[in-house]
Amino acid sequence: VANRLKSVKDSIIMPEPEPPLDTTTVKFVQLYNNVKIYKKGLQVRCDSLLFCSIDSIARLFKDPVIWYDDINQVTADSMQFLIKDQTLDKGYMLSNAFAISDGEDGMHYHQIKSPEMIGYFEGEALRRFDAIGGVSMIIFLSEEDSVISTMNQKECRMMTAQFADGYLQRM
């Protein structure tokens, strides 16, 4: 019986253990001198861009401009974007943030200026943003037949705006 157990024990083949994942690998992306990024529904221009996999933040420097949904533009002195699961999650527009959105008639533009803005994305689309600090806003309101009838100017300390299909829906 002992010989039989020994032969059974000797015939067991154990698989090789998989090597542990290397969590110490850090990836950096550094782009300089007139950076341009094109993606469906999103275009970016800045002088330089830095990305680090440790915090998953892309940092845009020197006059960054972002166009999205072909009707919106955002500028700031610098911007940072949190990338989560390979898609945009949040965007931070730091110092002198300015957002322009095309109005319903295509001739007037909603404008929001603030010291700081934070944008929240779903997929690749901007769904909401918060303007923080001394916020100045100009929006155009249309009534019947999409004719602009009112220009509304507001100033406040903080503002939240929501978008649907690229258009400003609620403030």
Short mmCIF file of the C-alpha atoms (twelve columns), coordinates in Angstrom:
data_MODEL
# 
_entry.id   MODEL 
# 
loop_
_atom_site.group_PDB 
_atom_site.id 
_atom_site.type_symbol 
_atom_site.label_atom_id 
_atom_site.label_alt_id 
_atom_site.label_comp_id 
_atom_site.label_asym_id 
_atom_site.label_seq_id 
_atom_site.Cartn_x 
_atom_site.Cartn_y 
_atom_site.Cartn_z 
_atom_site.pdbx_PDB_model_num 
ATOM 1   C CA . VAL A 1   0.000   0.000  0.000   1 
ATOM 2   C CA . ALA A 2   2.874   2.426  0.835   1 
ATOM 3   C CA . ASN A 3   4.432   1.833  -2.600  1 
ATOM 4   C CA . ARG A 4   1.086   2.461  -4.274  1 
ATOM 5   C CA . LEU A 5   0.566   5.795  -2.444  1 
ATOM 6   C CA . LYS A 6   4.096   6.852  -3.282  1 
ATOM 7   C CA . SER A 7   3.536   6.295  -7.000  1 
ATOM 8   C CA . VAL A 8   0.240   8.260  -6.913  1 
ATOM 9   C CA . LYS A 9   1.958   11.105 -5.057  1 
ATOM 10  C CA . ASP A 10  4.800   11.176 -7.560  1 
ATOM 11  C CA . SER A 11  2.393   11.467 -10.504 1 
ATOM 12  C CA . ILE A 12  0.706   14.703 -9.353  1 
ATOM 13  C CA . ILE A 13  1.790   17.647 -11.490 1 
ATOM 14  C CA . MET A 14  1.433   21.071 -9.934  1 
ATOM 15  C CA . PRO A 15  1.058   24.059 -12.284 1 
ATOM 16  C CA . GLU A 16  3.700   26.763 -12.140 1 
ATOM 17  C CA . PRO A 17  2.494   29.715 -10.081 1 
ATOM 18  C CA . GLU A 18  1.910   32.938 -12.063 1 
ATOM 19  C CA . PRO A 19  4.360   35.695 -11.295 1 
ATOM 20  C CA . PRO A 20  2.811   38.512 -9.237  1 
ATOM 21  C CA . LEU A 21  1.769   41.664 -11.060 1 
ATOM 22  C CA . ASP A 22  4.384   44.373 -11.089 1 
ATOM 23  C CA . THR A 23  2.712   47.256 -9.261  1 
ATOM 24  C CA . THR A 24  5.893   49.295 -9.186  1 
ATOM 25  C CA . THR A 25  5.824   50.142 -12.896 1 
ATOM 26  C CA . VAL A 26  5.106   53.824 -13.398 1 
ATOM 27  C CA . LYS A 27  4.308   55.187 -16.843 1 
ATOM 28  C CA . PHE A 28  4.956   58.783 -17.862 1 
ATOM 29  C CA . VAL A 29  3.864   60.612 -20.990 1 
ATOM 30  C CA . GLN A 30  5.476   63.974 -21.704 1 
ATOM 31  C CA . LEU A 31  4.446   65.958 -24.776 1 
ATOM 32  C CA . TYR A 32  5.942   69.330 -25.660 1 
ATOM 33  C CA . ASN A 33  5.684   72.156 -28.179 1 
ATOM 34  C CA . ASN A 34  2.229   72.712 -29.587 1 
ATOM 35  C CA . VAL A 35  0.339   69.573 -28.509 1 
ATOM 36  C CA . LYS A 36  -2.864  68.718 -30.407 1 
ATOM 37  C CA . ILE A 37  -5.210  65.838 -29.600 1 
ATOM 38  C CA . TYR A 38  -8.091  64.796 -31.845 1 
ATOM 39  C CA . LYS A 39  -10.807 62.369 -30.827 1 
ATOM 40  C CA . LYS A 40  -14.426 62.018 -31.889 1 
ATOM 41  C CA . GLY A 41  -16.314 64.847 -30.187 1 
ATOM 42  C CA . LEU A 42  -13.198 66.179 -28.426 1 
ATOM 43  C CA . GLN A 43  -10.232 68.285 -29.497 1 
ATOM 44  C CA . VAL A 44  -7.437  69.596 -27.283 1 
ATOM 45  C CA . ARG A 45  -4.665  72.117 -27.862 1 
ATOM 46  C CA . CYS A 46  -1.953  73.186 -25.404 1 
ATOM 47  C CA . ASP A 47  1.775   73.846 -25.288 1 
ATOM 48  C CA . SER A 48  2.698   70.857 -23.120 1 
ATOM 49  C CA . LEU A 49  1.036   67.835 -21.516 1 
ATOM 50  C CA . LEU A 50  2.219   65.555 -18.721 1 
ATOM 51  C CA . PHE A 51  0.593   62.280 -17.675 1 
ATOM 52  C CA . CYS A 52  1.622   59.964 -14.845 1 
ATOM 53  C CA . SER A 53  0.044   56.563 -14.142 1 
ATOM 54  C CA . ILE A 54  0.493   56.962 -10.375 1 
ATOM 55  C CA . ASP A 55  -2.373  59.445 -10.037 1 
ATOM 56  C CA . SER A 56  -3.904  59.039 -13.542 1 
ATOM 57  C CA . ILE A 57  -3.963  62.792 -14.083 1 
ATOM 58  C CA . ALA A 58  -3.186  64.484 -17.392 1 
ATOM 59  C CA . ARG A 59  -1.873  68.014 -16.849 1 
ATOM 60  C CA . LEU A 60  -2.173  70.589 -19.650 1 
ATOM 61  C CA . PHE A 61  -0.048  73.741 -19.531 1 
ATOM 62  C CA . LYS A 62  0.240   77.105 -21.253 1 
ATOM 63  C CA . ASP A 63  -2.965  78.272 -22.914 1 
ATOM 64  C CA . PRO A 64  -4.893  74.980 -23.024 1 
ATOM 65  C CA . VAL A 65  -8.102  74.970 -25.063 1 
ATOM 66  C CA . ILE A 66  -10.664 72.183 -25.271 1 
ATOM 67  C CA . TRP A 67  -13.468 71.914 -27.808 1 
ATOM 68  C CA . TYR A 68  -16.135 69.271 -27.295 1 
ATOM 69  C CA . ASP A 69  -19.376 68.322 -29.024 1 
ATOM 70  C CA . ASP A 70  -18.496 70.856 -31.767 1 
ATOM 71  C CA . ILE A 71  -20.397 73.590 -29.878 1 
ATOM 72  C CA . ASN A 72  -18.470 74.134 -26.631 1 
ATOM 73  C CA . GLN A 73  -15.066 75.598 -25.805 1 
ATOM 74  C CA . VAL A 74  -13.226 75.799 -22.471 1 
ATOM 75  C CA . THR A 75  -10.027 77.689 -21.700 1 
ATOM 76  C CA . ALA A 76  -7.971  78.229 -18.535 1 
ATOM 77  C CA . ASP A 77  -4.396  78.989 -17.504 1 
ATOM 78  C CA . SER A 78  -3.871  75.267 -16.772 1 
ATOM 79  C CA . MET A 79  -6.038  72.158 -16.732 1 
ATOM 80  C CA . GLN A 80  -5.918  68.738 -15.124 1 
ATOM 81  C CA . PHE A 81  -7.969  65.711 -16.153 1 
ATOM 82  C CA . LEU A 82  -8.511  62.571 -14.111 1 
ATOM 83  C CA . ILE A 83  -8.556  59.474 -16.312 1 
ATOM 84  C CA . LYS A 84  -10.517 56.523 -14.910 1 
ATOM 85  C CA . ASP A 85  -10.855 53.225 -16.802 1 
ATOM 86  C CA . GLN A 86  -9.292  54.885 -19.870 1 
ATOM 87  C CA . THR A 87  -12.027 57.565 -20.091 1 
ATOM 88  C CA . LEU A 88  -12.345 61.111 -18.803 1 
ATOM 89  C CA . ASP A 89  -13.796 61.263 -15.293 1 
ATOM 90  C CA . LYS A 90  -13.194 64.820 -14.017 1 
ATOM 91  C CA . GLY A 91  -11.597 67.957 -15.379 1 
ATOM 92  C CA . TYR A 92  -10.129 70.785 -13.325 1 
ATOM 93  C CA . MET A 93  -9.801  74.168 -15.029 1 
ATOM 94  C CA . LEU A 94  -7.436  76.135 -12.824 1 
ATOM 95  C CA . SER A 95  -7.137  79.917 -12.815 1 
ATOM 96  C CA . ASN A 96  -9.121  82.076 -15.256 1 
ATOM 97  C CA . ALA A 97  -11.531 79.387 -16.440 1 
ATOM 98  C CA . PHE A 98  -13.792 80.459 -19.305 1 
ATOM 99  C CA . ALA A 99  -16.519 78.340 -20.936 1 
ATOM 100 C CA . ILE A 100 -18.397 79.223 -24.114 1 
ATOM 101 C CA . SER A 101 -21.395 77.262 -25.341 1 
ATOM 102 C CA . ASP A 102 -23.259 77.753 -28.612 1 
ATOM 103 C CA . GLY A 103 -26.793 79.065 -28.162 1 
ATOM 104 C CA . GLU A 104 -29.877 77.619 -29.795 1 
ATOM 105 C CA . ASP A 105 -29.814 80.068 -32.711 1 
ATOM 106 C CA . GLY A 106 -26.123 79.619 -33.589 1 
ATOM 107 C CA . MET A 107 -25.492 83.378 -33.397 1 
ATOM 108 C CA . HIS A 108 -25.356 83.924 -29.626 1 
ATOM 109 C CA . TYR A 109 -23.021 82.230 -27.179 1 
ATOM 110 C CA . HIS A 110 -23.560 81.454 -23.501 1 
ATOM 111 C CA . GLN A 111 -20.458 82.512 -21.536 1 
ATOM 112 C CA . ILE A 112 -19.278 81.623 -18.047 1 
ATOM 113 C CA . LYS A 113 -16.141 82.979 -16.413 1 
ATOM 114 C CA . SER A 114 -14.795 81.829 -13.063 1 
ATOM 115 C CA . PRO A 115 -11.473 81.545 -11.208 1 
ATOM 116 C CA . GLU A 116 -11.929 77.749 -11.136 1 
ATOM 117 C CA . MET A 117 -14.204 75.134 -12.727 1 
ATOM 118 C CA . ILE A 118 -14.624 71.406 -12.226 1 
ATOM 119 C CA . GLY A 119 -16.205 69.335 -15.004 1 
ATOM 120 C CA . TYR A 120 -17.767 65.895 -14.507 1 
ATOM 121 C CA . PHE A 121 -17.865 63.521 -17.464 1 
ATOM 122 C CA . GLU A 122 -19.999 60.479 -18.303 1 
ATOM 123 C CA . GLY A 123 -18.303 58.513 -21.010 1 
ATOM 124 C CA . GLU A 124 -16.667 61.230 -23.077 1 
ATOM 125 C CA . ALA A 125 -19.465 63.798 -22.657 1 
ATOM 126 C CA . LEU A 126 -19.509 66.658 -20.171 1 
ATOM 127 C CA . ARG A 127 -22.615 66.249 -18.031 1 
ATOM 128 C CA . ARG A 128 -22.089 68.821 -15.261 1 
ATOM 129 C CA . PHE A 129 -19.677 71.464 -14.138 1 
ATOM 130 C CA . ASP A 130 -19.215 73.573 -11.030 1 
ATOM 131 C CA . ALA A 131 -17.837 77.115 -11.257 1 
ATOM 132 C CA . ILE A 132 -16.188 78.222 -8.021  1 
ATOM 133 C CA . GLY A 133 -15.273 81.743 -6.927  1 
ATOM 134 C CA . GLY A 134 -16.493 84.986 -8.484  1 
ATOM 135 C CA . VAL A 135 -18.654 83.590 -11.300 1 
ATOM 136 C CA . SER A 136 -19.853 85.837 -14.151 1 
ATOM 137 C CA . MET A 137 -22.373 84.466 -16.620 1 
ATOM 138 C CA . ILE A 138 -24.164 85.686 -19.736 1 
ATOM 139 C CA . ILE A 139 -26.859 83.473 -21.263 1 
ATOM 140 C CA . PHE A 140 -29.371 84.079 -24.025 1 
ATOM 141 C CA . LEU A 141 -32.937 82.876 -23.686 1 
ATOM 142 C CA . SER A 142 -35.240 82.155 -26.595 1 
ATOM 143 C CA . GLU A 143 -38.996 82.071 -26.640 1 
ATOM 144 C CA . GLU A 144 -41.292 81.131 -29.483 1 
ATOM 145 C CA . ASP A 145 -39.799 80.180 -32.833 1 
ATOM 146 C CA . SER A 146 -36.272 80.042 -31.308 1 
ATOM 147 C CA . VAL A 147 -35.987 83.826 -31.459 1 
ATOM 148 C CA . ILE A 148 -33.633 85.233 -28.799 1 
ATOM 149 C CA . SER A 149 -35.677 87.534 -26.608 1 
ATOM 150 C CA . THR A 150 -33.613 87.942 -23.429 1 
ATOM 151 C CA . MET A 151 -29.988 88.297 -22.443 1 
ATOM 152 C CA . ASN A 152 -29.486 87.290 -18.815 1 
ATOM 153 C CA . GLN A 153 -26.369 88.397 -16.921 1 
ATOM 154 C CA . LYS A 154 -25.644 87.011 -13.448 1 
ATOM 155 C CA . GLU A 155 -22.837 87.133 -10.933 1 
ATOM 156 C CA . CYS A 156 -22.537 84.717 -8.024  1 
ATOM 157 C CA . ARG A 157 -20.002 82.934 -5.844  1 
ATOM 158 C CA . MET A 158 -20.738 79.408 -7.076  1 
ATOM 159 C CA . MET A 159 -22.728 77.888 -9.914  1 
ATOM 160 C CA . THR A 160 -23.593 74.415 -11.147 1 
ATOM 161 C CA . ALA A 161 -24.607 73.748 -14.749 1 
ATOM 162 C CA . GLN A 162 -25.910 70.560 -16.340 1 
ATOM 163 C CA . PHE A 163 -25.643 69.558 -19.985 1 
ATOM 164 C CA . ALA A 164 -27.620 67.186 -22.182 1 
ATOM 165 C CA . ASP A 165 -26.551 66.332 -25.731 1 
ATOM 166 C CA . GLY A 166 -23.865 69.030 -25.499 1 
ATOM 167 C CA . TYR A 167 -26.335 71.831 -24.752 1 
ATOM 168 C CA . LEU A 168 -26.747 73.736 -21.525 1 
ATOM 169 C CA . GLN A 169 -29.932 72.480 -19.865 1 
ATOM 170 C CA . ARG A 170 -30.016 73.726 -16.307 1 
ATOM 171 C CA . MET A 171 -28.103 76.143 -14.058 1 
# 
